[in-house]
Amino acid sequence: MTERYRESRRLKRVTGMTLVFSGVLFWMLLIALPLAPLHVNLLPSLGHAQKQSLAVTLGGASLVGGIILLLAPSRRRRRAVLQRCALPGA
């Protein structure tokens, strides 16, 4: 394995773990600190239920993105294979 390959695998693993952790943390904060008492007018057109569902969706998206990054197989280097198989006269 090359050093570049190891670095990309490590970056992918760290990013995946960060997304999973932030998604779970976001859900825990949503349970501990409901958005109703906070007078944050970021999205004034949304009601309480819509804000809660938006927060749950964002936390879930972060969690799923992290799981996908952690479980996705590593990419294969197809360019190197194609260059070796190419005919010299073509």
PDB file of N, CA, C and O in Angstrom:
ATOM      1  N   MET A   1       0.833  -1.184   0.000  1.00  0.00           N
ATOM      2  CA  MET A   1       0.000   0.000   0.000  1.00  0.00           C
ATOM      3  C   MET A   1       0.876   1.245   0.000  1.00  0.00           C
ATOM      4  O   MET A   1       1.891   1.314   0.693  1.00  0.00           O
ATOM      5  N   THR A   2       0.475   2.185  -0.762  1.00  0.00           N
ATOM      6  CA  THR A   2       1.235   3.417  -0.803  1.00  0.00           C
ATOM      7  C   THR A   2       0.797   4.343   0.322  1.00  0.00           C
ATOM      8  O   THR A   2      -0.270   4.177   0.914  1.00  0.00           O
ATOM      9  N   GLU A   3       1.632   5.300   0.591  1.00  0.00           N
ATOM     10  CA  GLU A   3       1.339   6.260   1.667  1.00  0.00           C
ATOM     11  C   GLU A   3       0.091   7.078   1.339  1.00  0.00           C
ATOM     12  O   GLU A   3      -0.715   7.374   2.222  1.00  0.00           O
ATOM     13  N   ARG A   4      -0.062   7.436   0.076  1.00  0.00           N
ATOM     14  CA  ARG A   4      -1.228   8.220  -0.332  1.00  0.00           C
ATOM     15  C   ARG A   4      -2.524   7.433  -0.108  1.00  0.00           C
ATOM     16  O   ARG A   4      -3.527   7.996   0.330  1.00  0.00           O
ATOM     17  N   TYR A   5      -2.499   6.146  -0.406  1.00  0.00           N
ATOM     18  CA  TYR A   5      -3.666   5.282  -0.218  1.00  0.00           C
ATOM     19  C   TYR A   5      -4.021   5.190   1.265  1.00  0.00           C
ATOM     20  O   TYR A   5      -5.195   5.259   1.628  1.00  0.00           O
ATOM     21  N   ARG A   6      -3.018   5.035   2.113  1.00  0.00           N
ATOM     22  CA  ARG A   6      -3.258   4.970   3.556  1.00  0.00           C
ATOM     23  C   ARG A   6      -3.850   6.265   4.079  1.00  0.00           C
ATOM     24  O   ARG A   6      -4.755   6.247   4.913  1.00  0.00           O
ATOM     25  N   GLU A   7      -3.343   7.385   3.595  1.00  0.00           N
ATOM     26  CA  GLU A   7      -3.863   8.681   4.034  1.00  0.00           C
ATOM     27  C   GLU A   7      -5.318   8.865   3.618  1.00  0.00           C
ATOM     28  O   GLU A   7      -6.122   9.383   4.393  1.00  0.00           O
ATOM     29  N   SER A   8      -5.661   8.449   2.413  1.00  0.00           N
ATOM     30  CA  SER A   8      -7.046   8.610   1.959  1.00  0.00           C
ATOM     31  C   SER A   8      -7.977   7.698   2.746  1.00  0.00           C
ATOM     32  O   SER A   8      -9.106   8.081   3.051  1.00  0.00           O
ATOM     33  N   ARG A   9      -7.514   6.493   3.079  1.00  0.00           N
ATOM     34  CA  ARG A   9      -8.347   5.600   3.899  1.00  0.00           C
ATOM     35  C   ARG A   9      -8.527   6.171   5.295  1.00  0.00           C
ATOM     36  O   ARG A   9      -9.616   6.090   5.863  1.00  0.00           O
ATOM     37  N   ARG A  10      -7.479   6.742   5.846  1.00  0.00           N
ATOM     38  CA  ARG A  10      -7.569   7.321   7.184  1.00  0.00           C
ATOM     39  C   ARG A  10      -8.499   8.538   7.186  1.00  0.00           C
ATOM     40  O   ARG A  10      -9.304   8.705   8.102  1.00  0.00           O
ATOM     41  N   LEU A  11      -8.386   9.384   6.163  1.00  0.00           N
ATOM     42  CA  LEU A  11      -9.251  10.558   6.056  1.00  0.00           C
ATOM     43  C   LEU A  11     -10.714  10.149   5.922  1.00  0.00           C
ATOM     44  O   LEU A  11     -11.596  10.761   6.524  1.00  0.00           O
ATOM     45  N   LYS A  12     -10.961   9.115   5.135  1.00  0.00           N
ATOM     46  CA  LYS A  12     -12.323   8.613   4.953  1.00  0.00           C
ATOM     47  C   LYS A  12     -12.875   8.073   6.264  1.00  0.00           C
ATOM     48  O   LYS A  12     -14.036   8.315   6.594  1.00  0.00           O
ATOM     49  N   ARG A  13     -12.061   7.350   7.008  1.00  0.00           N
ATOM     50  CA  ARG A  13     -12.496   6.785   8.285  1.00  0.00           C
ATOM     51  C   ARG A  13     -12.762   7.890   9.306  1.00  0.00           C
ATOM     52  O   ARG A  13     -13.764   7.851  10.021  1.00  0.00           O
ATOM     53  N   VAL A  14     -11.874   8.863   9.373  1.00  0.00           N
ATOM     54  CA  VAL A  14     -12.050   9.968  10.325  1.00  0.00           C
ATOM     55  C   VAL A  14     -13.285  10.794   9.967  1.00  0.00           C
ATOM     56  O   VAL A  14     -14.045  11.185  10.853  1.00  0.00           O
ATOM     57  N   THR A  15     -13.489  11.058   8.687  1.00  0.00           N
ATOM     58  CA  THR A  15     -14.670  11.811   8.259  1.00  0.00           C
ATOM     59  C   THR A  15     -15.948  11.047   8.571  1.00  0.00           C
ATOM     60  O   THR A  15     -16.929  11.634   9.027  1.00  0.00           O
ATOM     61  N   GLY A  16     -15.941   9.753   8.330  1.00  0.00           N
ATOM     62  CA  GLY A  16     -17.117   8.930   8.636  1.00  0.00           C
ATOM     63  C   GLY A  16     -17.441   8.920  10.117  1.00  0.00           C
ATOM     64  O   GLY A  16     -18.601   9.059  10.504  1.00  0.00           O
ATOM     65  N   MET A  17     -16.424   8.756  10.945  1.00  0.00           N
ATOM     66  CA  MET A  17     -16.653   8.760  12.389  1.00  0.00           C
ATOM     67  C   MET A  17     -17.141  10.122  12.870  1.00  0.00           C
ATOM     68  O   MET A  17     -17.982  10.203  13.765  1.00  0.00           O
ATOM     69  N   THR A  18     -16.617  11.187  12.279  1.00  0.00           N
ATOM     70  CA  THR A  18     -17.055  12.536  12.652  1.00  0.00           C
ATOM     71  C   THR A  18     -18.518  12.754  12.293  1.00  0.00           C
ATOM     72  O   THR A  18     -19.273  13.322  13.082  1.00  0.00           O
ATOM     73  N   LEU A  19     -18.925  12.305  11.104  1.00  0.00           N
ATOM     74  CA  LEU A  19     -20.321  12.450  10.703  1.00  0.00           C
ATOM     75  C   LEU A  19     -21.255  11.634  11.588  1.00  0.00           C
ATOM     76  O   LEU A  19     -22.325  12.112  11.965  1.00  0.00           O
ATOM     77  N   VAL A  20     -20.865  10.416  11.922  1.00  0.00           N
ATOM     78  CA  VAL A  20     -21.690   9.588  12.808  1.00  0.00           C
ATOM     79  C   VAL A  20     -21.803  10.245  14.173  1.00  0.00           C
ATOM     80  O   VAL A  20     -22.898  10.354  14.725  1.00  0.00           O
ATOM     81  N   PHE A  21     -20.690  10.677  14.711  1.00  0.00           N
ATOM     82  CA  PHE A  21     -20.694  11.304  16.032  1.00  0.00           C
ATOM     83  C   PHE A  21     -21.528  12.585  16.033  1.00  0.00           C
ATOM     84  O   PHE A  21     -22.299  12.823  16.963  1.00  0.00           O
ATOM     85  N   SER A  22     -21.377  13.402  15.003  1.00  0.00           N
ATOM     86  CA  SER A  22     -22.137  14.657  14.971  1.00  0.00           C
ATOM     87  C   SER A  22     -23.627  14.397  14.790  1.00  0.00           C
ATOM     88  O   SER A  22     -24.443  15.132  15.346  1.00  0.00           O
ATOM     89  N   GLY A  23     -24.004  13.374  14.031  1.00  0.00           N
ATOM     90  CA  GLY A  23     -25.419  13.038  13.878  1.00  0.00           C
ATOM     91  C   GLY A  23     -26.044  12.586  15.181  1.00  0.00           C
ATOM     92  O   GLY A  23     -27.146  13.012  15.529  1.00  0.00           O
ATOM     93  N   VAL A  24     -25.343  11.724  15.905  1.00  0.00           N
ATOM     94  CA  VAL A  24     -25.851  11.256  17.204  1.00  0.00           C
ATOM     95  C   VAL A  24     -25.881  12.416  18.198  1.00  0.00           C
ATOM     96  O   VAL A  24     -26.840  12.553  18.957  1.00  0.00           O
ATOM     97  N   LEU A  25     -24.856  13.238  18.201  1.00  0.00           N
ATOM     98  CA  LEU A  25     -24.825  14.392  19.098  1.00  0.00           C
ATOM     99  C   LEU A  25     -25.961  15.368  18.780  1.00  0.00           C
ATOM    100  O   LEU A  25     -26.572  15.930  19.689  1.00  0.00           O
ATOM    101  N   PHE A  26     -26.239  15.564  17.510  1.00  0.00           N
ATOM    102  CA  PHE A  26     -27.325  16.448  17.103  1.00  0.00           C
ATOM    103  C   PHE A  26     -28.662  15.922  17.607  1.00  0.00           C
ATOM    104  O   PHE A  26     -29.490  16.696  18.088  1.00  0.00           O
ATOM    105  N   TRP A  27     -28.880  14.612  17.502  1.00  0.00           N
ATOM    106  CA  TRP A  27     -30.118  14.005  18.009  1.00  0.00           C
ATOM    107  C   TRP A  27     -30.204  14.158  19.529  1.00  0.00           C
ATOM    108  O   TRP A  27     -31.269  14.470  20.062  1.00  0.00           O
ATOM    109  N   MET A  28     -29.098  13.941  20.220  1.00  0.00           N
ATOM    110  CA  MET A  28     -29.113  14.069  21.685  1.00  0.00           C
ATOM    111  C   MET A  28     -29.408  15.509  22.099  1.00  0.00           C
ATOM    112  O   MET A  28     -30.160  15.736  23.047  1.00  0.00           O
ATOM    113  N   LEU A  29     -28.828  16.475  21.406  1.00  0.00           N
ATOM    114  CA  LEU A  29     -29.111  17.877  21.710  1.00  0.00           C
ATOM    115  C   LEU A  29     -30.565  18.228  21.407  1.00  0.00           C
ATOM    116  O   LEU A  29     -31.173  19.031  22.114  1.00  0.00           O
ATOM    117  N   LEU A  30     -31.113  17.635  20.373  1.00  0.00           N
ATOM    118  CA  LEU A  30     -32.501  17.883  20.026  1.00  0.00           C
ATOM    119  C   LEU A  30     -33.438  17.374  21.121  1.00  0.00           C
ATOM    120  O   LEU A  30     -34.453  18.005  21.416  1.00  0.00           O
ATOM    121  N   ILE A  31     -33.100  16.246  21.714  1.00  0.00           N
ATOM    122  CA  ILE A  31     -33.912  15.701  22.808  1.00  0.00           C
ATOM    123  C   ILE A  31     -33.723  16.530  24.073  1.00  0.00           C
ATOM    124  O   ILE A  31     -34.692  16.834  24.768  1.00  0.00           O
ATOM    125  N   ALA A  32     -32.481  16.896  24.373  1.00  0.00           N
ATOM    126  CA  ALA A  32     -32.196  17.628  25.609  1.00  0.00           C
ATOM    127  C   ALA A  32     -32.644  19.083  25.542  1.00  0.00           C
ATOM    128  O   ALA A  32     -33.137  19.622  26.533  1.00  0.00           O
ATOM    129  N   LEU A  33     -32.482  19.717  24.402  1.00  0.00           N
ATOM    130  CA  LEU A  33     -32.835  21.130  24.246  1.00  0.00           C
ATOM    131  C   LEU A  33     -33.845  21.286  23.117  1.00  0.00           C
ATOM    132  O   LEU A  33     -33.452  21.527  21.976  1.00  0.00           O
ATOM    133  N   PRO A  34     -35.113  21.157  23.403  1.00  0.00           N
ATOM    134  CA  PRO A  34     -36.103  21.325  22.331  1.00  0.00           C
ATOM    135  C   PRO A  34     -36.045  22.729  21.743  1.00  0.00           C
ATOM    136  O   PRO A  34     -35.665  23.685  22.419  1.00  0.00           O
ATOM    137  N   LEU A  35     -36.420  22.834  20.499  1.00  0.00           N
ATOM    138  CA  LEU A  35     -36.324  24.112  19.806  1.00  0.00           C
ATOM    139  C   LEU A  35     -37.441  25.088  20.172  1.00  0.00           C
ATOM    140  O   LEU A  35     -37.346  26.271  19.846  1.00  0.00           O
ATOM    141  N   ALA A  36     -38.491  24.623  20.837  1.00  0.00           N
ATOM    142  CA  ALA A  36     -39.631  25.497  21.154  1.00  0.00           C
ATOM    143  C   ALA A  36     -39.249  26.646  22.081  1.00  0.00           C
ATOM    144  O   ALA A  36     -39.587  27.787  21.768  1.00  0.00           O
ATOM    145  N   PRO A  37     -38.552  26.415  23.223  1.00  0.00           N
ATOM    146  CA  PRO A  37     -38.247  27.541  24.096  1.00  0.00           C
ATOM    147  C   PRO A  37     -37.200  28.496  23.524  1.00  0.00           C
ATOM    148  O   PRO A  37     -37.127  29.657  23.926  1.00  0.00           O
ATOM    149  N   LEU A  38     -36.404  28.012  22.600  1.00  0.00           N
ATOM    150  CA  LEU A  38     -35.395  28.873  22.001  1.00  0.00           C
ATOM    151  C   LEU A  38     -36.072  29.778  20.977  1.00  0.00           C
ATOM    152  O   LEU A  38     -36.779  29.299  20.090  1.00  0.00           O
ATOM    153  N   HIS A  39     -35.861  31.050  21.098  1.00  0.00           N
ATOM    154  CA  HIS A  39     -36.482  31.990  20.182  1.00  0.00           C
ATOM    155  C   HIS A  39     -35.520  32.321  19.050  1.00  0.00           C
ATOM    156  O   HIS A  39     -35.057  33.451  18.899  1.00  0.00           O
ATOM    157  N   VAL A  40     -35.241  31.303  18.272  1.00  0.00           N
ATOM    158  CA  VAL A  40     -34.350  31.460  17.127  1.00  0.00           C
ATOM    159  C   VAL A  40     -35.221  31.604  15.890  1.00  0.00           C
ATOM    160  O   VAL A  40     -35.996  30.705  15.565  1.00  0.00           O
ATOM    161  N   ASN A  41     -35.101  32.691  15.223  1.00  0.00           N
ATOM    162  CA  ASN A  41     -35.937  32.943  14.051  1.00  0.00           C
ATOM    163  C   ASN A  41     -35.176  32.692  12.759  1.00  0.00           C
ATOM    164  O   ASN A  41     -35.186  33.525  11.853  1.00  0.00           O
ATOM    165  N   LEU A  42     -34.516  31.541  12.678  1.00  0.00           N
ATOM    166  CA  LEU A  42     -33.811  31.215  11.447  1.00  0.00           C
ATOM    167  C   LEU A  42     -34.794  30.879  10.333  1.00  0.00           C
ATOM    168  O   LEU A  42     -34.616  31.289   9.185  1.00  0.00           O
ATOM    169  N   LEU A  43     -35.825  30.135  10.684  1.00  0.00           N
ATOM    170  CA  LEU A  43     -36.850  29.757   9.710  1.00  0.00           C
ATOM    171  C   LEU A  43     -38.216  30.127  10.290  1.00  0.00           C
ATOM    172  O   LEU A  43     -38.914  29.258  10.812  1.00  0.00           O
ATOM    173  N   PRO A  44     -38.604  31.388  10.209  1.00  0.00           N
ATOM    174  CA  PRO A  44     -39.837  31.825  10.869  1.00  0.00           C
ATOM    175  C   PRO A  44     -41.103  31.238  10.257  1.00  0.00           C
ATOM    176  O   PRO A  44     -42.139  31.204  10.921  1.00  0.00           O
ATOM    177  N   SER A  45     -41.050  30.782   9.025  1.00  0.00           N
ATOM    178  CA  SER A  45     -42.260  30.263   8.390  1.00  0.00           C
ATOM    179  C   SER A  45     -42.594  28.846   8.845  1.00  0.00           C
ATOM    180  O   SER A  45     -43.698  28.364   8.587  1.00  0.00           O
ATOM    181  N   LEU A  46     -41.668  28.172   9.515  1.00  0.00           N
ATOM    182  CA  LEU A  46     -41.909  26.802   9.954  1.00  0.00           C
ATOM    183  C   LEU A  46     -42.471  26.776  11.362  1.00  0.00           C
ATOM    184  O   LEU A  46     -42.075  27.569  12.216  1.00  0.00           O
ATOM    185  N   GLY A  47     -43.394  25.862  11.597  1.00  0.00           N
ATOM    186  CA  GLY A  47     -43.933  25.665  12.932  1.00  0.00           C
ATOM    187  C   GLY A  47     -43.005  24.779  13.758  1.00  0.00           C
ATOM    188  O   GLY A  47     -41.941  24.365  13.298  1.00  0.00           O
ATOM    189  N   HIS A  48     -43.433  24.500  14.984  1.00  0.00           N
ATOM    190  CA  HIS A  48     -42.609  23.703  15.891  1.00  0.00           C
ATOM    191  C   HIS A  48     -42.379  22.295  15.351  1.00  0.00           C
ATOM    192  O   HIS A  48     -41.251  21.804  15.364  1.00  0.00           O
ATOM    193  N   ALA A  49     -43.437  21.643  14.876  1.00  0.00           N
ATOM    194  CA  ALA A  49     -43.310  20.271  14.387  1.00  0.00           C
ATOM    195  C   ALA A  49     -42.390  20.209  13.163  1.00  0.00           C
ATOM    196  O   ALA A  49     -41.603  19.272  13.025  1.00  0.00           O
ATOM    197  N   GLN A  50     -42.488  21.188  12.292  1.00  0.00           N
ATOM    198  CA  GLN A  50     -41.633  21.186  11.110  1.00  0.00           C
ATOM    199  C   GLN A  50     -40.169  21.419  11.481  1.00  0.00           C
ATOM    200  O   GLN A  50     -39.274  20.824  10.880  1.00  0.00           O
ATOM    201  N   LYS A  51     -39.925  22.278  12.462  1.00  0.00           N
ATOM    202  CA  LYS A  51     -38.540  22.498  12.903  1.00  0.00           C
ATOM    203  C   LYS A  51     -37.968  21.245  13.537  1.00  0.00           C
ATOM    204  O   LYS A  51     -36.805  20.910  13.316  1.00  0.00           O
ATOM    205  N   GLN A  52     -38.783  20.546  14.329  1.00  0.00           N
ATOM    206  CA  GLN A  52     -38.313  19.311  14.953  1.00  0.00           C
ATOM    207  C   GLN A  52     -38.007  18.255  13.890  1.00  0.00           C
ATOM    208  O   GLN A  52     -36.979  17.580  13.960  1.00  0.00           O
ATOM    209  N   SER A  53     -38.892  18.115  12.915  1.00  0.00           N
ATOM    210  CA  SER A  53     -38.653  17.100  11.889  1.00  0.00           C
ATOM    211  C   SER A  53     -37.455  17.462  11.018  1.00  0.00           C
ATOM    212  O   SER A  53     -36.728  16.578  10.565  1.00  0.00           O
ATOM    213  N   LEU A  54     -37.246  18.748  10.783  1.00  0.00           N
ATOM    214  CA  LEU A  54     -36.065  19.177  10.030  1.00  0.00           C
ATOM    215  C   LEU A  54     -34.788  18.835  10.788  1.00  0.00           C
ATOM    216  O   LEU A  54     -33.808  18.392  10.190  1.00  0.00           O
ATOM    217  N   ALA A  55     -34.798  19.039  12.097  1.00  0.00           N
ATOM    218  CA  ALA A  55     -33.626  18.720  12.912  1.00  0.00           C
ATOM    219  C   ALA A  55     -33.371  17.210  12.945  1.00  0.00           C
ATOM    220  O   ALA A  55     -32.222  16.774  12.883  1.00  0.00           O
ATOM    221  N   VAL A  56     -34.427  16.422  13.042  1.00  0.00           N
ATOM    222  CA  VAL A  56     -34.270  14.962  13.032  1.00  0.00           C
ATOM    223  C   VAL A  56     -33.725  14.507  11.686  1.00  0.00           C
ATOM    224  O   VAL A  56     -32.871  13.622  11.624  1.00  0.00           O
ATOM    225  N   THR A  57     -34.213  15.106  10.619  1.00  0.00           N
ATOM    226  CA  THR A  57     -33.743  14.745   9.280  1.00  0.00           C
ATOM    227  C   THR A  57     -32.269  15.090   9.095  1.00  0.00           C
ATOM    228  O   THR A  57     -31.518  14.298   8.525  1.00  0.00           O
ATOM    229  N   LEU A  58     -31.850  16.250   9.564  1.00  0.00           N
ATOM    230  CA  LEU A  58     -30.440  16.642   9.438  1.00  0.00           C
ATOM    231  C   LEU A  58     -29.533  15.713  10.240  1.00  0.00           C
ATOM    232  O   LEU A  58     -28.471  15.314   9.760  1.00  0.00           O
ATOM    233  N   GLY A  59     -29.942  15.370  11.448  1.00  0.00           N
ATOM    234  CA  GLY A  59     -29.148  14.439  12.250  1.00  0.00           C
ATOM    235  C   GLY A  59     -29.064  13.069  11.602  1.00  0.00           C
ATOM    236  O   GLY A  59     -28.006  12.440  11.598  1.00  0.00           O
ATOM    237  N   GLY A  60     -30.189  12.604  11.050  1.00  0.00           N
ATOM    238  CA  GLY A  60     -30.198  11.309  10.371  1.00  0.00           C
ATOM    239  C   GLY A  60     -29.357  11.303   9.117  1.00  0.00           C
ATOM    240  O   GLY A  60     -28.685  10.315   8.820  1.00  0.00           O
ATOM    241  N   ALA A  61     -29.386  12.401   8.374  1.00  0.00           N
ATOM    242  CA  ALA A  61     -28.576  12.483   7.161  1.00  0.00           C
ATOM    243  C   ALA A  61     -27.089  12.437   7.499  1.00  0.00           C
ATOM    244  O   ALA A  61     -26.308  11.797   6.795  1.00  0.00           O
ATOM    245  N   SER A  62     -26.704  13.109   8.567  1.00  0.00           N
ATOM    246  CA  SER A  62     -25.306  13.074   8.992  1.00  0.00           C
ATOM    247  C   SER A  62     -24.908  11.663   9.418  1.00  0.00           C
ATOM    248  O   SER A  62     -23.824  11.187   9.080  1.00  0.00           O
ATOM    249  N   LEU A  63     -25.778  11.010  10.151  1.00  0.00           N
ATOM    250  CA  LEU A  63     -25.508   9.648  10.612  1.00  0.00           C
ATOM    251  C   LEU A  63     -25.378   8.686   9.440  1.00  0.00           C
ATOM    252  O   LEU A  63     -24.439   7.891   9.388  1.00  0.00           O
ATOM    253  N   VAL A  64     -26.300   8.753   8.514  1.00  0.00           N
ATOM    254  CA  VAL A  64     -26.272   7.858   7.348  1.00  0.00           C
ATOM    255  C   VAL A  64     -25.056   8.135   6.476  1.00  0.00           C
ATOM    256  O   VAL A  64     -24.429   7.201   5.974  1.00  0.00           O
ATOM    257  N   GLY A  65     -24.713   9.417   6.288  1.00  0.00           N
ATOM    258  CA  GLY A  65     -23.511   9.739   5.510  1.00  0.00           C
ATOM    259  C   GLY A  65     -22.251   9.167   6.134  1.00  0.00           C
ATOM    260  O   GLY A  65     -21.369   8.675   5.430  1.00  0.00           O
ATOM    261  N   GLY A  66     -22.168   9.235   7.458  1.00  0.00           N
ATOM    262  CA  GLY A  66     -21.012   8.658   8.139  1.00  0.00           C
ATOM    263  C   GLY A  66     -20.953   7.149   8.005  1.00  0.00           C
ATOM    264  O   GLY A  66     -19.877   6.586   7.803  1.00  0.00           O
ATOM    265  N   ILE A  67     -22.090   6.491   8.114  1.00  0.00           N
ATOM    266  CA  ILE A  67     -22.127   5.034   7.964  1.00  0.00           C
ATOM    267  C   ILE A  67     -21.735   4.640   6.550  1.00  0.00           C
ATOM    268  O   ILE A  67     -20.998   3.673   6.357  1.00  0.00           O
ATOM    269  N   ILE A  68     -22.213   5.371   5.572  1.00  0.00           N
ATOM    270  CA  ILE A  68     -21.854   5.064   4.184  1.00  0.00           C
ATOM    271  C   ILE A  68     -20.353   5.224   3.975  1.00  0.00           C
ATOM    272  O   ILE A  68     -19.727   4.389   3.323  1.00  0.00           O
ATOM    273  N   LEU A  69     -19.777   6.280   4.517  1.00  0.00           N
ATOM    274  CA  LEU A  69     -18.326   6.466   4.373  1.00  0.00           C
ATOM    275  C   LEU A  69     -17.543   5.354   5.060  1.00  0.00           C
ATOM    276  O   LEU A  69     -16.508   4.916   4.557  1.00  0.00           O
ATOM    277  N   LEU A  70     -18.034   4.902   6.202  1.00  0.00           N
ATOM    278  CA  LEU A  70     -17.316   3.853   6.920  1.00  0.00           C
ATOM    279  C   LEU A  70     -17.429   2.491   6.243  1.00  0.00           C
ATOM    280  O   LEU A  70     -16.475   1.714   6.258  1.00  0.00           O
ATOM    281  N   LEU A  71     -18.577   2.195   5.652  1.00  0.00           N
ATOM    282  CA  LEU A  71     -18.801   0.861   5.109  1.00  0.00           C
ATOM    283  C   LEU A  71     -18.545   0.735   3.610  1.00  0.00           C
ATOM    284  O   LEU A  71     -18.517  -0.379   3.086  1.00  0.00           O
ATOM    285  N   ALA A  72     -18.359   1.838   2.917  1.00  0.00           N
ATOM    286  CA  ALA A  72     -18.125   1.773   1.468  1.00  0.00           C
ATOM    287  C   ALA A  72     -16.766   1.146   1.188  1.00  0.00           C
ATOM    288  O   ALA A  72     -15.785   1.459   1.863  1.00  0.00           O
ATOM    289  N   PRO A  73     -16.703   0.265   0.200  1.00  0.00           N
ATOM    290  CA  PRO A  73     -15.403  -0.325  -0.135  1.00  0.00           C
ATOM    291  C   PRO A  73     -14.487   0.717  -0.759  1.00  0.00           C
ATOM    292  O   PRO A  73     -14.938   1.718  -1.317  1.00  0.00           O
ATOM    293  N   SER A  74     -13.208   0.460  -0.652  1.00  0.00           N
ATOM    294  CA  SER A  74     -12.252   1.404  -1.228  1.00  0.00           C
ATOM    295  C   SER A  74     -12.314   1.343  -2.747  1.00  0.00           C
ATOM    296  O   SER A  74     -12.617   0.304  -3.334  1.00  0.00           O
ATOM    297  N   ARG A  75     -12.020   2.477  -3.367  1.00  0.00           N
ATOM    298  CA  ARG A  75     -12.052   2.526  -4.832  1.00  0.00           C
ATOM    299  C   ARG A  75     -10.839   1.810  -5.398  1.00  0.00           C
ATOM    300  O   ARG A  75      -9.763   1.797  -4.799  1.00  0.00           O
ATOM    301  N   ARG A  76     -11.036   1.229  -6.543  1.00  0.00           N
ATOM    302  CA  ARG A  76      -9.919   0.549  -7.203  1.00  0.00           C
ATOM    303  C   ARG A  76      -9.326   1.476  -8.244  1.00  0.00           C
ATOM    304  O   ARG A  76     -10.015   2.319  -8.818  1.00  0.00           O
ATOM    305  N   ARG A  77      -8.065   1.307  -8.472  1.00  0.00           N
ATOM    306  CA  ARG A  77      -7.366   2.174  -9.425  1.00  0.00           C
ATOM    307  C   ARG A  77      -7.483   1.568 -10.818  1.00  0.00           C
ATOM    308  O   ARG A  77      -6.706   0.685 -11.181  1.00  0.00           O
ATOM    309  N   ARG A  78      -8.436   2.032 -11.583  1.00  0.00           N
ATOM    310  CA  ARG A  78      -8.669   1.482 -12.914  1.00  0.00           C
ATOM    311  C   ARG A  78      -7.751   2.101 -13.957  1.00  0.00           C
ATOM    312  O   ARG A  78      -7.438   1.470 -14.966  1.00  0.00           O
ATOM    313  N   ARG A  79      -7.325   3.316 -13.721  1.00  0.00           N
ATOM    314  CA  ARG A  79      -6.464   3.973 -14.701  1.00  0.00           C
ATOM    315  C   ARG A  79      -5.153   3.224 -14.902  1.00  0.00           C
ATOM    316  O   ARG A  79      -4.696   3.060 -16.033  1.00  0.00           O
ATOM    317  N   ALA A  80      -4.557   2.775 -13.824  1.00  0.00           N
ATOM    318  CA  ALA A  80      -3.286   2.057 -13.926  1.00  0.00           C
ATOM    319  C   ALA A  80      -3.473   0.757 -14.697  1.00  0.00           C
ATOM    320  O   ALA A  80      -2.597   0.362 -15.466  1.00  0.00           O
ATOM    321  N   VAL A  81      -4.605   0.090 -14.498  1.00  0.00           N
ATOM    322  CA  VAL A  81      -4.867  -1.162 -15.208  1.00  0.00           C
ATOM    323  C   VAL A  81      -5.066  -0.876 -16.688  1.00  0.00           C
ATOM    324  O   VAL A  81      -4.552  -1.618 -17.525  1.00  0.00           O
ATOM    325  N   LEU A  82      -5.789   0.168 -17.033  1.00  0.00           N
ATOM    326  CA  LEU A  82      -6.018   0.495 -18.431  1.00  0.00           C
ATOM    327  C   LEU A  82      -4.731   0.893 -19.138  1.00  0.00           C
ATOM    328  O   LEU A  82      -4.561   0.565 -20.312  1.00  0.00           O
ATOM    329  N   GLN A  83      -3.832   1.577 -18.474  1.00  0.00           N
ATOM    330  CA  GLN A  83      -2.582   1.984 -19.100  1.00  0.00           C
ATOM    331  C   GLN A  83      -1.692   0.776 -19.373  1.00  0.00           C
ATOM    332  O   GLN A  83      -0.984   0.749 -20.380  1.00  0.00           O
ATOM    333  N   ARG A  84      -1.717  -0.211 -18.505  1.00  0.00           N
ATOM    334  CA  ARG A  84      -0.898  -1.406 -18.717  1.00  0.00           C
ATOM    335  C   ARG A  84      -1.450  -2.247 -19.857  1.00  0.00           C
ATOM    336  O   ARG A  84      -0.682  -2.886 -20.575  1.00  0.00           O
ATOM    337  N   CYS A  85      -2.766  -2.258 -20.038  1.00  0.00           N
ATOM    338  CA  CYS A  85      -3.393  -3.094 -21.073  1.00  0.00           C
ATOM    339  C   CYS A  85      -3.394  -2.438 -22.442  1.00  0.00           C
ATOM    340  O   CYS A  85      -3.682  -3.105 -23.435  1.00  0.00           O
ATOM    341  N   ALA A  86      -3.087  -1.173 -22.524  1.00  0.00           N
ATOM    342  CA  ALA A  86      -3.141  -0.465 -23.811  1.00  0.00           C
ATOM    343  C   ALA A  86      -2.077  -0.999 -24.757  1.00  0.00           C
ATOM    344  O   ALA A  86      -0.973  -1.346 -24.337  1.00  0.00           O
ATOM    345  N   LEU A  87      -2.417  -1.061 -26.022  1.00  0.00           N
ATOM    346  CA  LEU A  87      -1.476  -1.526 -27.042  1.00  0.00           C
ATOM    347  C   LEU A  87      -0.483  -0.424 -27.352  1.00  0.00           C
ATOM    348  O   LEU A  87      -0.875   0.739 -27.441  1.00  0.00           O
ATOM    349  N   PRO A  88       0.800  -0.755 -27.520  1.00  0.00           N
ATOM    350  CA  PRO A  88       1.801   0.287 -27.782  1.00  0.00           C
ATOM    351  C   PRO A  88       1.618   0.970 -29.137  1.00  0.00           C
ATOM    352  O   PRO A  88       1.999   2.134 -29.267  1.00  0.00           O
ATOM    353  N   GLY A  89       1.060   0.313 -30.147  1.00  0.00           N
ATOM    354  CA  GLY A  89       0.925   0.902 -31.459  1.00  0.00           C
ATOM    355  C   GLY A  89      -0.414   1.602 -31.684  1.00  0.00           C
ATOM    356  O   GLY A  89      -0.621   2.204 -32.737  1.00  0.00           O
ATOM    357  N   ALA A  90      -1.293   1.535 -30.746  1.00  0.00           N
ATOM    358  CA  ALA A  90      -2.633   2.101 -30.952  1.00  0.00           C
ATOM    359  C   ALA A  90      -2.725   3.543 -30.549  1.00  0.00           C
ATOM    360  O   ALA A  90      -3.790   4.150 -30.666  1.00  0.00           O
TER     361      ALA A  90
END
